[in-house]
């Protein structure tokens, strides 16, 4: 469609009058009015087009407006637009079957929610009822959602304002060699020390008081820290030893993002519960859920599960999931994500790191990459301080503005940018994104020592 700045201004004015936005000081934001989107791109009313290297909030794994999913939603709307959760419905049964076919091990029962935080809430509820224990262990440098339990489990500053201090949460450090909490110098050392630390936390908290350990298989928003080989298997072993439920949060990492259907496949571990959302249907209709092991499903075989949602397994969301999973399988989109990482994003980002002093490290896999920006490569001092705002955050704001000026919509968190485009992004599009990052990194370089 032709640019229409007037229409954009009207959309924006009404937004500013009535929409209350997430995580924001309402008068300090300036949301872009979006006119449309397709594939890996979206555009505004002024005629500016952006390559979406953030996949929205890392959820449009199949890109925007995939015709097969749009058609499936339209078809389902014509057939049965909504229905209550206590009935057996074709779209819901089929979505559960397709998900259970792909989740690891015996995680064969699916509880549907409307998104990731509700999936985490319900996984923790299941673990507590199953074990009869109160506490949950979660990692610093994590994000699990913004409802009460999920935000309390979250290990980033977004928790602080909502920390109830009463959610039975104990936090520990997970491995992250670049900023090692354990002063390690090799991956093996980091892995061994992180496992010793977790073992010690469990021993001192009292193993019999701990219902669950929750971890993002590959932590996402906190920095895409791919765990060292053996770490997740070690966590699995500690959980087995103490009868603790292992919850893998795959809300961001799941459904192809890492180049496998689930990131657990890279590490050969089977959790007891796996939470998903986002990529399950690329967010075309809100959907999340928990995949449940046989042992935990058995707990609720003859005893009611004490939880539910009006829209659990909504037909429109489930029909979108069925179409999404089917097309991902037919079109080889998970393999495409692996290839995008191996052939373009990984080598391309490493090449940028070699040329730009502001890049401290690049890491990731599949279509899931983090670029750690630093003021000083030697000391690894971040480009901006932890949780910086306003003036202190100016170098990152300037970097992000330079990306957008070059037609790239970046994902930015603290001193990092993440390259997390749709898995369907072509090699040529990804290279275009890397070129825009290259230009924006020159701006970040100006802030190095
Ligand atoms: N868990 C992880 C790992 C996430 O990345 C997110 C969202 O980014 C959530 C949970 C929360 O999901 P939602 O925003 O759908 O509630």
Boltz pocket constraint, residues with backbone or C-beta under 6 A from the ligand:
constraints:
  - pocket:
      binder: B
      contacts: [[A, 57], [A, 114], [A, 115], [A, 116], [A, 117], [A, 118], [A, 120], [A, 143], [A, 144], [A, 145], [A, 146], [A, 216], [A, 220], [A, 221], [A, 249], [A, 250], [A, 251], [A, 252], [A, 253], [A, 277], [A, 278], [A, 288]]
      max_distance: 6.0
